[in-house]
Amino acid sequence: MYQWQEEMRAHAAFFYRALTAVINTLREGNGRFLSALAAQKAYVDTHYNWDLRAVQWEAFLRSIASLPPQG
């Protein structure tokens, strides 16, 4: 994640620096970084997977299907 910049050139430069830093960190094989990245992925895989998302969508669709027609 990086801070969005309103001015296009500043944004591109900021994005470039952020992306370059991450690529270099991955190339160096920084153990703490890779460990944190694995923990983040495990969290997201557990809490934001498609099985859970499907249940949420089904509940949402059921709730709007039961609304009275408008108009």
PDB file with SEQRES, HELIX, SHEET and CRYST1 records, atoms N, CA, C and O in Angstrom:
SEQRES   1 A   71  MET TYR GLN TRP GLN GLU GLU MET ARG ALA HIS ALA ALA          
SEQRES   2 A   71  PHE PHE TYR ARG ALA LEU THR ALA VAL ILE ASN THR LEU          
SEQRES   3 A   71  ARG GLU GLY ASN GLY ARG PHE LEU SER ALA LEU ALA ALA          
SEQRES   4 A   71  GLN LYS ALA TYR VAL ASP THR HIS TYR ASN TRP ASP LEU          
SEQRES   5 A   71  ARG ALA VAL GLN TRP GLU ALA PHE LEU ARG SER ILE ALA          
SEQRES   6 A   71  SER LEU PRO PRO GLN GLY                                      
HELIX    1 AA1 MET A    8  GLU A   28  1                                  21    
HELIX    2 AA2 GLY A   31  HIS A   47  1                                  17    
HELIX    3 AA3 TRP A   50  ALA A   65  1                                  16    
CRYST1    1.000    1.000    1.000  90.00  90.00  90.00 P 1           1          
ATOM      1  N   MET A   1       0.846  -1.161   0.000  1.00  0.00           N  
ATOM      2  CA  MET A   1       0.000   0.000   0.000  1.00  0.00           C  
ATOM      3  C   MET A   1       0.898   1.232   0.000  1.00  0.00           C  
ATOM      4  O   MET A   1       1.982   1.237   0.584  1.00  0.00           O  
ATOM      5  N   TYR A   2       0.426   2.253  -0.657  1.00  0.00           N  
ATOM      6  CA  TYR A   2       1.191   3.490  -0.724  1.00  0.00           C  
ATOM      7  C   TYR A   2       0.228   4.666  -0.718  1.00  0.00           C  
ATOM      8  O   TYR A   2      -0.963   4.508  -0.986  1.00  0.00           O  
ATOM      9  N   GLN A   3       0.745   5.827  -0.416  1.00  0.00           N  
ATOM     10  CA  GLN A   3      -0.072   7.040  -0.335  1.00  0.00           C  
ATOM     11  C   GLN A   3      -0.353   7.587  -1.731  1.00  0.00           C  
ATOM     12  O   GLN A   3       0.575   7.871  -2.487  1.00  0.00           O  
ATOM     13  N   TRP A   4      -1.629   7.733  -2.070  1.00  0.00           N  
ATOM     14  CA  TRP A   4      -2.030   8.298  -3.347  1.00  0.00           C  
ATOM     15  C   TRP A   4      -1.653   9.764  -3.410  1.00  0.00           C  
ATOM     16  O   TRP A   4      -1.779  10.492  -2.425  1.00  0.00           O  
ATOM     17  N   GLN A   5      -1.196  10.186  -4.559  1.00  0.00           N  
ATOM     18  CA  GLN A   5      -0.814  11.579  -4.784  1.00  0.00           C  
ATOM     19  C   GLN A   5      -1.727  12.157  -5.856  1.00  0.00           C  
ATOM     20  O   GLN A   5      -1.964  11.519  -6.882  1.00  0.00           O  
ATOM     21  N   GLU A   6      -2.237  13.353  -5.626  1.00  0.00           N  
ATOM     22  CA  GLU A   6      -3.187  13.953  -6.570  1.00  0.00           C  
ATOM     23  C   GLU A   6      -2.533  14.280  -7.916  1.00  0.00           C  
ATOM     24  O   GLU A   6      -3.116  14.032  -8.971  1.00  0.00           O  
ATOM     25  N   GLU A   7      -1.333  14.832  -7.870  1.00  0.00           N  
ATOM     26  CA  GLU A   7      -0.650  15.214  -9.108  1.00  0.00           C  
ATOM     27  C   GLU A   7      -0.094  13.956  -9.775  1.00  0.00           C  
ATOM     28  O   GLU A   7       0.590  13.164  -9.128  1.00  0.00           O  
ATOM     29  N   MET A   8      -0.383  13.768 -11.067  1.00  0.00           N  
ATOM     30  CA  MET A   8      -0.068  12.524 -11.761  1.00  0.00           C  
ATOM     31  C   MET A   8       1.425  12.175 -11.733  1.00  0.00           C  
ATOM     32  O   MET A   8       1.772  11.022 -11.480  1.00  0.00           O  
ATOM     33  N   ARG A   9       2.296  13.120 -11.982  1.00  0.00           N  
ATOM     34  CA  ARG A   9       3.737  12.826 -11.985  1.00  0.00           C  
ATOM     35  C   ARG A   9       4.231  12.456 -10.588  1.00  0.00           C  
ATOM     36  O   ARG A   9       5.035  11.537 -10.433  1.00  0.00           O  
ATOM     37  N   ALA A  10       3.754  13.164  -9.586  1.00  0.00           N  
ATOM     38  CA  ALA A  10       4.136  12.844  -8.203  1.00  0.00           C  
ATOM     39  C   ALA A  10       3.625  11.451  -7.835  1.00  0.00           C  
ATOM     40  O   ALA A  10       4.319  10.682  -7.169  1.00  0.00           O  
ATOM     41  N   HIS A  11       2.413  11.137  -8.272  1.00  0.00           N  
ATOM     42  CA  HIS A  11       1.843   9.818  -7.992  1.00  0.00           C  
ATOM     43  C   HIS A  11       2.675   8.718  -8.655  1.00  0.00           C  
ATOM     44  O   HIS A  11       2.995   7.708  -8.029  1.00  0.00           O  
ATOM     45  N   ALA A  12       3.017   8.924  -9.907  1.00  0.00           N  
ATOM     46  CA  ALA A  12       3.817   7.929 -10.626  1.00  0.00           C  
ATOM     47  C   ALA A  12       5.175   7.728  -9.952  1.00  0.00           C  
ATOM     48  O   ALA A  12       5.638   6.595  -9.818  1.00  0.00           O  
ATOM     49  N   ALA A  13       5.810   8.812  -9.531  1.00  0.00           N  
ATOM     50  CA  ALA A  13       7.116   8.708  -8.868  1.00  0.00           C  
ATOM     51  C   ALA A  13       6.995   7.990  -7.520  1.00  0.00           C  
ATOM     52  O   ALA A  13       7.833   7.154  -7.182  1.00  0.00           O  
ATOM     53  N   PHE A  14       5.958   8.314  -6.760  1.00  0.00           N  
ATOM     54  CA  PHE A  14       5.743   7.688  -5.452  1.00  0.00           C  
ATOM     55  C   PHE A  14       5.484   6.197  -5.628  1.00  0.00           C  
ATOM     56  O   PHE A  14       6.050   5.372  -4.910  1.00  0.00           O  
ATOM     57  N   PHE A  15       4.619   5.852  -6.596  1.00  0.00           N  
ATOM     58  CA  PHE A  15       4.303   4.458  -6.884  1.00  0.00           C  
ATOM     59  C   PHE A  15       5.562   3.702  -7.306  1.00  0.00           C  
ATOM     60  O   PHE A  15       5.798   2.583  -6.848  1.00  0.00           O  
ATOM     61  N   TYR A  16       6.364   4.306  -8.172  1.00  0.00           N  
ATOM     62  CA  TYR A  16       7.604   3.686  -8.633  1.00  0.00           C  
ATOM     63  C   TYR A  16       8.527   3.370  -7.456  1.00  0.00           C  
ATOM     64  O   TYR A  16       9.068   2.268  -7.366  1.00  0.00           O  
ATOM     65  N   ARG A  17       8.705   4.340  -6.553  1.00  0.00           N  
ATOM     66  CA  ARG A  17       9.580   4.112  -5.400  1.00  0.00           C  
ATOM     67  C   ARG A  17       9.037   3.004  -4.499  1.00  0.00           C  
ATOM     68  O   ARG A  17       9.797   2.158  -4.028  1.00  0.00           O  
ATOM     69  N   ALA A  18       7.723   3.008  -4.259  1.00  0.00           N  
ATOM     70  CA  ALA A  18       7.118   1.979  -3.393  1.00  0.00           C  
ATOM     71  C   ALA A  18       7.260   0.601  -4.026  1.00  0.00           C  
ATOM     72  O   ALA A  18       7.617  -0.362  -3.348  1.00  0.00           O  
ATOM     73  N   LEU A  19       6.983   0.503  -5.315  1.00  0.00           N  
ATOM     74  CA  LEU A  19       7.076  -0.784  -6.008  1.00  0.00           C  
ATOM     75  C   LEU A  19       8.517  -1.285  -6.064  1.00  0.00           C  
ATOM     76  O   LEU A  19       8.775  -2.469  -5.848  1.00  0.00           O  
ATOM     77  N   THR A  20       9.446  -0.392  -6.351  1.00  0.00           N  
ATOM     78  CA  THR A  20      10.858  -0.756  -6.395  1.00  0.00           C  
ATOM     79  C   THR A  20      11.337  -1.273  -5.044  1.00  0.00           C  
ATOM     80  O   THR A  20      12.083  -2.250  -4.976  1.00  0.00           O  
ATOM     81  N   ALA A  21      10.910  -0.619  -3.976  1.00  0.00           N  
ATOM     82  CA  ALA A  21      11.303  -1.049  -2.628  1.00  0.00           C  
ATOM     83  C   ALA A  21      10.803  -2.459  -2.330  1.00  0.00           C  
ATOM     84  O   ALA A  21      11.540  -3.271  -1.769  1.00  0.00           O  
ATOM     85  N   VAL A  22       9.574  -2.753  -2.694  1.00  0.00           N  
ATOM     86  CA  VAL A  22       9.015  -4.093  -2.444  1.00  0.00           C  
ATOM     87  C   VAL A  22       9.730  -5.140  -3.296  1.00  0.00           C  
ATOM     88  O   VAL A  22      10.065  -6.217  -2.802  1.00  0.00           O  
ATOM     89  N   ILE A  23       9.961  -4.837  -4.555  1.00  0.00           N  
ATOM     90  CA  ILE A  23      10.669  -5.779  -5.435  1.00  0.00           C  
ATOM     91  C   ILE A  23      12.057  -6.073  -4.880  1.00  0.00           C  
ATOM     92  O   ILE A  23      12.470  -7.232  -4.835  1.00  0.00           O  
ATOM     93  N   ASN A  24      12.777  -5.044  -4.460  1.00  0.00           N  
ATOM     94  CA  ASN A  24      14.114  -5.248  -3.907  1.00  0.00           C  
ATOM     95  C   ASN A  24      14.068  -6.068  -2.623  1.00  0.00           C  
ATOM     96  O   ASN A  24      14.934  -6.914  -2.402  1.00  0.00           O  
ATOM     97  N   THR A  25      13.079  -5.831  -1.780  1.00  0.00           N  
ATOM     98  CA  THR A  25      12.931  -6.597  -0.548  1.00  0.00           C  
ATOM     99  C   THR A  25      12.678  -8.070  -0.863  1.00  0.00           C  
ATOM    100  O   THR A  25      13.236  -8.953  -0.212  1.00  0.00           O  
ATOM    101  N   LEU A  26      11.838  -8.332  -1.861  1.00  0.00           N  
ATOM    102  CA  LEU A  26      11.569  -9.720  -2.254  1.00  0.00           C  
ATOM    103  C   LEU A  26      12.821 -10.382  -2.837  1.00  0.00           C  
ATOM    104  O   LEU A  26      13.100 -11.547  -2.551  1.00  0.00           O  
ATOM    105  N   ARG A  27      13.558  -9.650  -3.639  1.00  0.00           N  
ATOM    106  CA  ARG A  27      14.788 -10.199  -4.224  1.00  0.00           C  
ATOM    107  C   ARG A  27      15.813 -10.551  -3.160  1.00  0.00           C  
ATOM    108  O   ARG A  27      16.525 -11.549  -3.275  1.00  0.00           O  
ATOM    109  N   GLU A  28      15.883  -9.720  -2.118  1.00  0.00           N  
ATOM    110  CA  GLU A  28      16.845  -9.949  -1.044  1.00  0.00           C  
ATOM    111  C   GLU A  28      16.425 -11.092  -0.125  1.00  0.00           C  
ATOM    112  O   GLU A  28      17.235 -11.598   0.652  1.00  0.00           O  
ATOM    113  N   GLY A  29      15.164 -11.495  -0.213  1.00  0.00           N  
ATOM    114  CA  GLY A  29      14.687 -12.592   0.613  1.00  0.00           C  
ATOM    115  C   GLY A  29      14.622 -12.243   2.084  1.00  0.00           C  
ATOM    116  O   GLY A  29      14.911 -13.088   2.931  1.00  0.00           O  
ATOM    117  N   ASN A  30      14.250 -11.020   2.406  1.00  0.00           N  
ATOM    118  CA  ASN A  30      14.142 -10.558   3.784  1.00  0.00           C  
ATOM    119  C   ASN A  30      13.180 -11.463   4.557  1.00  0.00           C  
ATOM    120  O   ASN A  30      11.983 -11.490   4.272  1.00  0.00           O  
ATOM    121  N   GLY A  31      13.707 -12.201   5.532  1.00  0.00           N  
ATOM    122  CA  GLY A  31      12.928 -13.187   6.280  1.00  0.00           C  
ATOM    123  C   GLY A  31      11.744 -12.611   7.009  1.00  0.00           C  
ATOM    124  O   GLY A  31      10.653 -13.179   6.957  1.00  0.00           O  
ATOM    125  N   ARG A  32      11.929 -11.482   7.696  1.00  0.00           N  
ATOM    126  CA  ARG A  32      10.811 -10.880   8.436  1.00  0.00           C  
ATOM    127  C   ARG A  32       9.713 -10.426   7.483  1.00  0.00           C  
ATOM    128  O   ARG A  32       8.528 -10.608   7.761  1.00  0.00           O  
ATOM    129  N   PHE A  33      10.108  -9.834   6.358  1.00  0.00           N  
ATOM    130  CA  PHE A  33       9.132  -9.368   5.384  1.00  0.00           C  
ATOM    131  C   PHE A  33       8.337 -10.546   4.818  1.00  0.00           C  
ATOM    132  O   PHE A  33       7.109 -10.500   4.742  1.00  0.00           O  
ATOM    133  N   LEU A  34       9.056 -11.600   4.423  1.00  0.00           N  
ATOM    134  CA  LEU A  34       8.383 -12.771   3.847  1.00  0.00           C  
ATOM    135  C   LEU A  34       7.478 -13.448   4.871  1.00  0.00           C  
ATOM    136  O   LEU A  34       6.408 -13.943   4.518  1.00  0.00           O  
ATOM    137  N   SER A  35       7.895 -13.476   6.126  1.00  0.00           N  
ATOM    138  CA  SER A  35       7.076 -14.055   7.181  1.00  0.00           C  
ATOM    139  C   SER A  35       5.801 -13.235   7.392  1.00  0.00           C  
ATOM    140  O   SER A  35       4.715 -13.796   7.535  1.00  0.00           O  
ATOM    141  N   ALA A  36       5.938 -11.914   7.409  1.00  0.00           N  
ATOM    142  CA  ALA A  36       4.769 -11.041   7.563  1.00  0.00           C  
ATOM    143  C   ALA A  36       3.829 -11.186   6.372  1.00  0.00           C  
ATOM    144  O   ALA A  36       2.610 -11.202   6.538  1.00  0.00           O  
ATOM    145  N   LEU A  37       4.390 -11.290   5.187  1.00  0.00           N  
ATOM    146  CA  LEU A  37       3.585 -11.463   3.984  1.00  0.00           C  
ATOM    147  C   LEU A  37       2.811 -12.775   4.036  1.00  0.00           C  
ATOM    148  O   LEU A  37       1.635 -12.810   3.675  1.00  0.00           O  
ATOM    149  N   ALA A  38       3.448 -13.848   4.477  1.00  0.00           N  
ATOM    150  CA  ALA A  38       2.776 -15.147   4.604  1.00  0.00           C  
ATOM    151  C   ALA A  38       1.655 -15.072   5.637  1.00  0.00           C  
ATOM    152  O   ALA A  38       0.593 -15.659   5.433  1.00  0.00           O  
ATOM    153  N   ALA A  39       1.873 -14.363   6.739  1.00  0.00           N  
ATOM    154  CA  ALA A  39       0.842 -14.216   7.767  1.00  0.00           C  
ATOM    155  C   ALA A  39      -0.349 -13.421   7.232  1.00  0.00           C  
ATOM    156  O   ALA A  39      -1.501 -13.760   7.504  1.00  0.00           O  
ATOM    157  N   GLN A  40      -0.069 -12.373   6.476  1.00  0.00           N  
ATOM    158  CA  GLN A  40      -1.148 -11.584   5.884  1.00  0.00           C  
ATOM    159  C   GLN A  40      -1.965 -12.422   4.909  1.00  0.00           C  
ATOM    160  O   GLN A  40      -3.194 -12.357   4.908  1.00  0.00           O  
ATOM    161  N   LYS A  41      -1.288 -13.202   4.085  1.00  0.00           N  
ATOM    162  CA  LYS A  41      -1.989 -14.047   3.116  1.00  0.00           C  
ATOM    163  C   LYS A  41      -2.840 -15.083   3.828  1.00  0.00           C  
ATOM    164  O   LYS A  41      -3.974 -15.332   3.420  1.00  0.00           O  
ATOM    165  N   ALA A  42      -2.319 -15.691   4.879  1.00  0.00           N  
ATOM    166  CA  ALA A  42      -3.082 -16.694   5.632  1.00  0.00           C  
ATOM    167  C   ALA A  42      -4.334 -16.064   6.237  1.00  0.00           C  
ATOM    168  O   ALA A  42      -5.402 -16.676   6.218  1.00  0.00           O  
ATOM    169  N   TYR A  43      -4.216 -14.854   6.771  1.00  0.00           N  
ATOM    170  CA  TYR A  43      -5.365 -14.158   7.351  1.00  0.00           C  
ATOM    171  C   TYR A  43      -6.427 -13.897   6.290  1.00  0.00           C  
ATOM    172  O   TYR A  43      -7.606 -14.183   6.499  1.00  0.00           O  
ATOM    173  N   VAL A  44      -6.006 -13.356   5.156  1.00  0.00           N  
ATOM    174  CA  VAL A  44      -6.950 -13.043   4.088  1.00  0.00           C  
ATOM    175  C   VAL A  44      -7.599 -14.319   3.542  1.00  0.00           C  
ATOM    176  O   VAL A  44      -8.806 -14.348   3.301  1.00  0.00           O  
ATOM    177  N   ASP A  45      -6.806 -15.365   3.351  1.00  0.00           N  
ATOM    178  CA  ASP A  45      -7.351 -16.634   2.862  1.00  0.00           C  
ATOM    179  C   ASP A  45      -8.410 -17.187   3.811  1.00  0.00           C  
ATOM    180  O   ASP A  45      -9.375 -17.809   3.367  1.00  0.00           O  
ATOM    181  N   THR A  46      -8.238 -16.965   5.112  1.00  0.00           N  
ATOM    182  CA  THR A  46      -9.176 -17.475   6.107  1.00  0.00           C  
ATOM    183  C   THR A  46     -10.435 -16.613   6.217  1.00  0.00           C  
ATOM    184  O   THR A  46     -11.540 -17.143   6.335  1.00  0.00           O  
ATOM    185  N   HIS A  47     -10.275 -15.297   6.180  1.00  0.00           N  
ATOM    186  CA  HIS A  47     -11.390 -14.394   6.461  1.00  0.00           C  
ATOM    187  C   HIS A  47     -12.075 -13.811   5.229  1.00  0.00           C  
ATOM    188  O   HIS A  47     -13.172 -13.266   5.345  1.00  0.00           O  
ATOM    189  N   TYR A  48     -11.472 -13.909   4.082  1.00  0.00           N  
ATOM    190  CA  TYR A  48     -12.034 -13.298   2.877  1.00  0.00           C  
ATOM    191  C   TYR A  48     -12.034 -14.273   1.706  1.00  0.00           C  
ATOM    192  O   TYR A  48     -11.702 -13.892   0.584  1.00  0.00           O  
ATOM    193  N   ASN A  49     -12.398 -15.510   1.956  1.00  0.00           N  
ATOM    194  CA  ASN A  49     -12.401 -16.492   0.871  1.00  0.00           C  
ATOM    195  C   ASN A  49     -13.764 -16.506   0.176  1.00  0.00           C  
ATOM    196  O   ASN A  49     -14.730 -15.927   0.672  1.00  0.00           O  
ATOM    197  N   TRP A  50     -13.827 -17.173  -0.971  1.00  0.00           N  
ATOM    198  CA  TRP A  50     -15.050 -17.155  -1.770  1.00  0.00           C  
ATOM    199  C   TRP A  50     -16.181 -17.935  -1.125  1.00  0.00           C  
ATOM    200  O   TRP A  50     -17.345 -17.617  -1.366  1.00  0.00           O  
ATOM    201  N   ASP A  51     -15.889 -18.934  -0.322  1.00  0.00           N  
ATOM    202  CA  ASP A  51     -16.964 -19.653   0.375  1.00  0.00           C  
ATOM    203  C   ASP A  51     -17.698 -18.719   1.326  1.00  0.00           C  
ATOM    204  O   ASP A  51     -18.928 -18.715   1.366  1.00  0.00           O  
ATOM    205  N   LEU A  52     -16.947 -17.922   2.098  1.00  0.00           N  
ATOM    206  CA  LEU A  52     -17.579 -16.953   3.000  1.00  0.00           C  
ATOM    207  C   LEU A  52     -18.289 -15.849   2.218  1.00  0.00           C  
ATOM    208  O   LEU A  52     -19.395 -15.441   2.574  1.00  0.00           O  
ATOM    209  N   ARG A  53     -17.660 -15.378   1.173  1.00  0.00           N  
ATOM    210  CA  ARG A  53     -18.250 -14.313   0.365  1.00  0.00           C  
ATOM    211  C   ARG A  53     -19.559 -14.782  -0.279  1.00  0.00           C  
ATOM    212  O   ARG A  53     -20.507 -14.002  -0.379  1.00  0.00           O  
ATOM    213  N   ALA A  54     -19.625 -16.046  -0.717  1.00  0.00           N  
ATOM    214  CA  ALA A  54     -20.845 -16.573  -1.325  1.00  0.00           C  
ATOM    215  C   ALA A  54     -21.994 -16.572  -0.318  1.00  0.00           C  
ATOM    216  O   ALA A  54     -23.122 -16.226  -0.669  1.00  0.00           O  
ATOM    217  N   VAL A  55     -21.721 -16.952   0.915  1.00  0.00           N  
ATOM    218  CA  VAL A  55     -22.757 -16.938   1.958  1.00  0.00           C  
ATOM    219  C   VAL A  55     -23.269 -15.518   2.165  1.00  0.00           C  
ATOM    220  O   VAL A  55     -24.474 -15.308   2.305  1.00  0.00           O  
ATOM    221  N   GLN A  56     -22.365 -14.544   2.185  1.00  0.00           N  
ATOM    222  CA  GLN A  56     -22.762 -13.145   2.360  1.00  0.00           C  
ATOM    223  C   GLN A  56     -23.621 -12.657   1.191  1.00  0.00           C  
ATOM    224  O   GLN A  56     -24.619 -11.965   1.394  1.00  0.00           O  
ATOM    225  N   TRP A  57     -23.232 -13.017  -0.016  1.00  0.00           N  
ATOM    226  CA  TRP A  57     -24.014 -12.613  -1.190  1.00  0.00           C  
ATOM    227  C   TRP A  57     -25.390 -13.263  -1.179  1.00  0.00           C  
ATOM    228  O   TRP A  57     -26.386 -12.605  -1.482  1.00  0.00           O  
ATOM    229  N   GLU A  58     -25.460 -14.538  -0.837  1.00  0.00           N  
ATOM    230  CA  GLU A  58     -26.751 -15.220  -0.790  1.00  0.00           C  
ATOM    231  C   GLU A  58     -27.670 -14.569   0.242  1.00  0.00           C  
ATOM    232  O   GLU A  58     -28.859 -14.387  -0.019  1.00  0.00           O  
ATOM    233  N   ALA A  59     -27.135 -14.220   1.403  1.00  0.00           N  
ATOM    234  CA  ALA A  59     -27.939 -13.560   2.434  1.00  0.00           C  
ATOM    235  C   ALA A  59     -28.415 -12.188   1.941  1.00  0.00           C  
ATOM    236  O   ALA A  59     -29.567 -11.810   2.156  1.00  0.00           O  
ATOM    237  N   PHE A  60     -27.529 -11.457   1.288  1.00  0.00           N  
ATOM    238  CA  PHE A  60     -27.897 -10.152   0.751  1.00  0.00           C  
ATOM    239  C   PHE A  60     -29.007 -10.288  -0.303  1.00  0.00           C  
ATOM    240  O   PHE A  60     -29.993  -9.552  -0.266  1.00  0.00           O  
ATOM    241  N   LEU A  61     -28.844 -11.216  -1.225  1.00  0.00           N  
ATOM    242  CA  LEU A  61     -29.839 -11.393  -2.280  1.00  0.00           C  
ATOM    243  C   LEU A  61     -31.184 -11.853  -1.714  1.00  0.00           C  
ATOM    244  O   LEU A  61     -32.236 -11.425  -2.188  1.00  0.00           O  
ATOM    245  N   ARG A  62     -31.151 -12.736  -0.690  1.00  0.00           N  
ATOM    246  CA  ARG A  62     -32.399 -13.135  -0.049  1.00  0.00           C  
ATOM    247  C   ARG A  62     -33.090 -11.940   0.610  1.00  0.00           C  
ATOM    248  O   ARG A  62     -34.313 -11.814   0.556  1.00  0.00           O  
ATOM    249  N   SER A  63     -32.302 -11.070   1.229  1.00  0.00           N  
ATOM    250  CA  SER A  63     -32.877  -9.924   1.924  1.00  0.00           C  
ATOM    251  C   SER A  63     -33.525  -8.942   0.940  1.00  0.00           C  
ATOM    252  O   SER A  63     -34.576  -8.377   1.245  1.00  0.00           O  
ATOM    253  N   ILE A  64     -32.925  -8.734  -0.217  1.00  0.00           N  
ATOM    254  CA  ILE A  64     -33.552  -7.800  -1.171  1.00  0.00           C  
ATOM    255  C   ILE A  64     -34.662  -8.460  -1.954  1.00  0.00           C  
ATOM    256  O   ILE A  64     -35.561  -7.772  -2.439  1.00  0.00           O  
ATOM    257  N   ALA A  65     -34.627  -9.779  -2.093  1.00  0.00           N  
ATOM    258  CA  ALA A  65     -35.709 -10.477  -2.799  1.00  0.00           C  
ATOM    259  C   ALA A  65     -37.000 -10.417  -1.993  1.00  0.00           C  
ATOM    260  O   ALA A  65     -38.087 -10.501  -2.563  1.00  0.00           O  
ATOM    261  N   SER A  66     -36.893 -10.273  -0.675  1.00  0.00           N  
ATOM    262  CA  SER A  66     -38.085 -10.244   0.170  1.00  0.00           C  
ATOM    263  C   SER A  66     -38.657  -8.838   0.334  1.00  0.00           C  
ATOM    264  O   SER A  66     -39.678  -8.673   1.003  1.00  0.00           O  
ATOM    265  N   LEU A  67     -38.030  -7.826  -0.255  1.00  0.00           N  
ATOM    266  CA  LEU A  67     -38.544  -6.470  -0.169  1.00  0.00           C  
ATOM    267  C   LEU A  67     -39.792  -6.316  -1.053  1.00  0.00           C  
ATOM    268  O   LEU A  67     -39.898  -6.945  -2.106  1.00  0.00           O  
ATOM    269  N   PRO A  68     -40.714  -5.485  -0.617  1.00  0.00           N  
ATOM    270  CA  PRO A  68     -41.891  -5.262  -1.485  1.00  0.00           C  
ATOM    271  C   PRO A  68     -41.499  -4.509  -2.756  1.00  0.00           C  
ATOM    272  O   PRO A  68     -40.562  -3.711  -2.737  1.00  0.00           O  
ATOM    273  N   PRO A  69     -42.198  -4.754  -3.846  1.00  0.00           N  
ATOM    274  CA  PRO A  69     -41.860  -4.054  -5.104  1.00  0.00           C  
ATOM    275  C   PRO A  69     -42.043  -2.538  -4.955  1.00  0.00           C  
ATOM    276  O   PRO A  69     -42.932  -2.072  -4.242  1.00  0.00           O  
ATOM    277  N   GLN A  70     -41.207  -1.805  -5.622  1.00  0.00           N  
ATOM    278  CA  GLN A  70     -41.279  -0.340  -5.614  1.00  0.00           C  
ATOM    279  C   GLN A  70     -42.036   0.145  -6.857  1.00  0.00           C  
ATOM    280  O   GLN A  70     -41.946  -0.470  -7.919  1.00  0.00           O  
ATOM    281  N   GLY A  71     -42.760   1.218  -6.723  1.00  0.00           N  
ATOM    282  CA  GLY A  71     -43.359   1.854  -7.894  1.00  0.00           C  
ATOM    283  C   GLY A  71     -44.762   1.517  -8.061  1.00  0.00           C  
ATOM    284  O   GLY A  71     -45.400   1.981  -9.006  1.00  0.00           O  
TER     285      GLY A  71                                                      
END                                                                             
